[in-house]
Amino acid sequence: MSLDPSVGEQELLAETIERDAKALEPRQRVAELLVSTAFLASCAILFVVRPPHALAVLPALLCVLILALSTRVRFRVSSGFTVPTQLAFLPLVFTVPVAIAPLAVVLALTLARVPDVVAGRTVPGRLLHCVGNSWFAVGPAAVFAASGSDPSHAAAAVLLAALAAQFAVDFCASTVRIAVVSHMRFRDQLREGWVYAGDAALSPVALVVAQEVHRTPLVALALVPLLGVLAVLAREREARMKGLLELKSAYHGTALVLGDVVEADDGYTGDHCRGVVSLAVDIGEHLKLGAERLRNLEFGALLHDVGKIAIPKEIINKPGKLDPYEWTVIKTHTIEGQRMLEQVGGFMREVGLIVRSHHERWDGTGYPDGLAGDAIPLESRIIACCDSWNAMRTDRAYRQAMTEEVAMAEMVGNAGRQFDPGIVEALLAIVRRERLDLAGPGRARTPGQAGASPIPATIAPQPITTRTGAPPAR
């Protein structure tokens, strides 16, 4: 995760923080038990291949304690956190027998988490993570066991192989665990590979201490001031991440408040906006928009009619057709909406541009700027389709809702004029999919019934009964 995490990374981080505060779900508990069992089996193999020799107690104890201290220095990343354990891990590997090193890491990680359990900040079941988080120690131990050399006398090639094995085993174990407990994609995990660059950068410092820790055990304490500096940086990053999540929550809260104001002013508009949001997000996901654009689309759909707050109620709620002056007034709601969101600031400025253009038409005859084709923001084009679809499928004071077949025909007939043809195609694909889902696998279907086959090309668009093509919401 970068210094300025993307929306997707922020969402993963929020999910991780929320998950870590809860007890393990059954699926997570099973996954952790399987990971732990495999870890212990690997340790047993190491004991057979490379039986432990004599243990220097004082250096080993100091390294375990400093390793435990290093795990308290946590830098937040999308999938959880990364810690500078490399500083203490290398001295530990040089101090204890190879077969014992992974178990010593488990001990250190457990010692580090016990204070959180005692203080009630972590549920006891989370201690299972200590075993799974120790997989990174298995790779180097396996390399040293296979080479038959002690870490303190190993050749440079063996040390590099051990470092590579550490990263490879840790990445594989993390990938398996994350796949079970979260929705993080593999490419997102690859994007967080920068944490291994941090471990590699710390390795030379740790190697210098590791070479001396046998002769002078107290040299391990030289790592403590460095860990203190890293702890300060970690706290600053933690505060920054929490600030970003709080700001994201504040923006979302602002949007909901504005939506409530719109609903209080005009009940139809409030219900209509929520319907547009759901369909717009479905289309955005169908088109595989990125996290930032999906966020802007969701907020734009929720707030696309927020400018109607500034329109007189007698115009908004007029039961009959609007006269030319009233249409001139109501058309200003797109500009008013943009103005309001500009005042909120941040990414809401981008949302404001979407709101401004959601009544533009594909052929350039829309308002307020007469944009055409791809010059209209994609998010605005999506909202325009969803806006009209929802309006056609909703009862209004001056007309009844259209049937689904008629509304679909209106969308087809106005594709390439009022609407982006590609968005219409995506919308109809989603509507058809929902029809199939509602019909269920065991129900018979006939044309015109939920789950019927796609619209035949012979369906002709119904006569346009509104002023500007397929009915938009006012």
Secondary structure, 3 states (H helix, E strand, C coil): CCCCCCHHHHHHHHHHHHHHCCCCCHHHHHHHHHHHHHHHHHHHHHHHHCCCCCCCHHHHHHHHHHHHHHCCCCEEECCEEECCCHHHHHHHHHHCCCCCHHHHHHHHHHHHHHHHHHCCCCCHHHHHHHHHCCHHHHHHHHHHHHHCCCHHHCCHHHHHHHHHHHHHHHHHHHHHHHHHHCCCCHHHHHHCCHHHHHHHHHHHHHHHHHHHCCCCHHHHHHHHHHHHHHHHHHHHHHHHHHHHHHHHHHHHHHHHHHHHHHHHHCHHHHHHHHHHHHHHHHHHHHCCCCHHHHHHHHHHHHHCCHHHHHCCHHHHCCCCCCCHHHHHHHCCHHHHHHHHHHHHCCCHHHHHHHHHCCCCCCCCCCCCCCCCHHHCCHHHHHHHHHHHHHHHCCCECCECCCCHHHHHHHHHHHECCCECHHHHHHHHHHHHHHHHHHHCCCCCCCCCCCCCCCCCCCCCCCCCCCCCCCCCCC
